Amino acid sequence: MITGIYFLLFAATIFAAPLTIARARQHDRRLQPAEDIDLDALSEEADTRFEDDADSYRKGER
């Protein structure tokens, strides 16, 4: 059974959600745009790490 306090909390949530979403959108507009990801640099870094890990494994380092 829904009691009075639960109904009030439910109603407050329903009416506060649009206000909160609007404030979140305003906040997001002020953020700086994300930088593009350099996929070539990421793959090069992954290759370098793989080679370094393979070299250390061959040398017996851990």
Backbone as CSV, one residue per row, in Angstrom:
resi,resn,N_x,N_y,N_z,CA_x,CA_y,CA_z,C_x,C_y,C_z
1,MET,0.842,-1.182,0.000,0.000,0.000,0.000,0.883,1.240,0.000
2,ILE,0.533,2.208,-0.771,1.311,3.434,-0.856,0.841,4.381,0.243
3,THR,1.774,4.767,1.083,1.443,5.694,2.154,1.657,7.120,1.677
4,GLY,1.295,8.079,2.498,1.359,9.479,2.131,2.746,9.957,1.780
5,ILE,3.758,9.554,2.565,5.126,10.032,2.321,5.661,9.472,1.007
6,TYR,5.350,8.223,0.709,5.807,7.646,-0.552,5.155,8.336,-1.750
7,PHE,3.871,8.685,-1.600,3.186,9.399,-2.675,3.803,10.776,-2.881
8,LEU,4.130,11.476,-1.804,4.758,12.787,-1.918,6.129,12.697,-2.577
9,LEU,6.912,11.697,-2.190,8.228,11.502,-2.812,8.089,11.161,-4.293
10,PHE,7.125,10.351,-4.619,6.887,9.991,-6.011,6.499,11.220,-6.821
11,ALA,5.588,12.017,-6.301,5.138,13.224,-7.001,6.289,14.216,-7.146
12,ALA,7.096,14.365,-6.117,8.236,15.281,-6.184,9.230,14.819,-7.246
13,THR,9.438,13.519,-7.348,10.352,12.981,-8.356,9.827,13.251,-9.764
14,ILE,8.544,13.045,-9.960,7.943,13.259,-11.277,8.054,14.726,-11.699
15,PHE,7.830,15.650,-10.765,7.864,17.065,-11.112,9.274,17.634,-11.127
16,ALA,10.199,17.043,-10.397,11.566,17.569,-10.344,12.434,17.047,-11.487
17,ALA,12.073,15.929,-12.080,12.902,15.338,-13.133,13.124,16.276,-14.316
18,PRO,12.091,16.915,-14.866,12.339,17.827,-16.002,13.253,18.998,-15.630
19,LEU,13.120,19.501,-14.415,13.986,20.597,-13.986,15.434,20.147,-13.898
20,THR,15.636,18.974,-13.370,16.990,18.444,-13.236,17.601,18.159,-14.600
21,ILE,16.820,17.622,-15.501,17.320,17.332,-16.849,17.689,18.620,-17.562
22,ALA,16.877,19.662,-17.409,17.176,20.942,-18.044,18.477,21.531,-17.495
23,ARG,18.679,21.453,-16.200,19.925,21.969,-15.608,21.121,21.148,-16.077
24,ALA,20.955,19.854,-16.236,22.050,19.013,-16.710,22.417,19.363,-18.151
25,ARG,21.432,19.656,-18.971,21.712,20.046,-20.359,22.446,21.382,-20.416
26,GLN,22.062,22.320,-19.555,22.770,23.597,-19.511,24.225,23.384,-19.096
27,HIS,24.436,22.521,-18.140,25.796,22.222,-17.684,26.613,21.596,-18.805
28,ASP,26.018,20.666,-19.532,26.728,19.992,-20.619,27.104,20.953,-21.736
29,ARG,26.289,21.976,-21.977,26.608,22.943,-23.016,27.858,23.735,-22.683
30,ARG,28.133,23.921,-21.398,29.299,24.701,-20.991,30.595,23.897,-21.029
31,LEU,30.496,22.594,-21.135,31.699,21.763,-21.165,32.422,21.933,-22.493
32,GLN,33.718,21.719,-22.451,34.500,21.805,-23.682,34.233,20.569,-24.536
33,PRO,34.252,20.725,-25.850,34.046,19.551,-26.702,35.205,18.557,-26.539
34,ALA,34.879,17.317,-26.681,35.890,16.270,-26.540,36.860,16.307,-27.716
35,GLU,38.100,15.987,-27.431,39.107,15.934,-28.493,38.976,14.629,-29.262
36,ASP,39.364,14.671,-30.522,39.344,13.455,-31.322,40.380,12.468,-30.802
37,ILE,40.069,11.207,-30.916,40.975,10.160,-30.466,41.890,9.785,-31.623
38,ASP,43.182,9.780,-31.353,44.162,9.414,-32.364,44.328,7.897,-32.337
39,LEU,43.619,7.220,-33.214,43.623,5.761,-33.215,44.973,5.192,-33.635
40,ASP,45.687,5.911,-34.496,47.009,5.440,-34.913,47.971,5.434,-33.730
41,ALA,47.917,6.481,-32.905,48.790,6.543,-31.731,48.426,5.453,-30.733
42,LEU,47.141,5.165,-30.587,46.731,4.098,-29.672,47.236,2.736,-30.130
43,SER,47.104,2.458,-31.415,47.568,1.157,-31.908,49.086,1.057,-31.829
44,GLU,49.785,2.173,-32.083,51.247,2.168,-31.968,51.674,1.917,-30.519
45,GLU,50.977,2.526,-29.579,51.287,2.315,-28.160,51.023,0.866,-27.762
46,ALA,49.933,0.294,-28.263,49.628,-1.104,-27.954,50.699,-2.029,-28.527
47,ASP,51.156,-1.750,-29.750,52.211,-2.568,-30.353,53.502,-2.462,-29.555
48,THR,53.837,-1.237,-29.139,55.061,-1.031,-28.360,54.986,-1.769,-27.036
49,ARG,53.851,-1.694,-26.375,53.699,-2.404,-25.099,53.798,-3.911,-25.295
50,PHE,53.184,-4.409,-26.366,53.243,-5.839,-26.637,54.689,-6.277,-26.863
51,GLU,55.438,-5.499,-27.639,56.839,-5.841,-27.903,57.669,-5.764,-26.614
52,ASP,57.440,-4.745,-25.789,58.180,-4.629,-24.535,57.852,-5.779,-23.590
53,ASP,56.579,-6.172,-23.536,56.195,-7.293,-22.692,56.811,-8.594,-23.194
54,ALA,56.848,-8.765,-24.518,57.438,-9.980,-25.082,58.935,-10.021,-24.800
55,ASP,59.623,-8.872,-24.926,61.058,-8.830,-24.632,61.333,-9.143,-23.172
56,SER,60.557,-8.577,-22.276,60.792,-8.827,-20.849,60.472,-10.276,-20.495
57,TYR,59.480,-10.876,-21.165,59.167,-12.279,-20.901,60.311,-13.174,-21.364
58,ARG,60.887,-12.861,-22.537,62.024,-13.664,-23.036,63.235,-13.538,-22.133
59,LYS,63.415,-12.361,-21.541,64.569,-12.156,-20.677,64.340,-12.700,-19.273
60,GLY,63.116,-13.135,-18.992,62.819,-13.702,-17.692,62.414,-12.654,-16.655
61,GLU,62.166,-11.448,-17.093,61.735,-10.400,-16.187,60.230,-10.422,-16.051
62,ARG,59.768,-10.089,-14.879,58.308,-10.028,-14.682,57.964,-8.875,-13.829
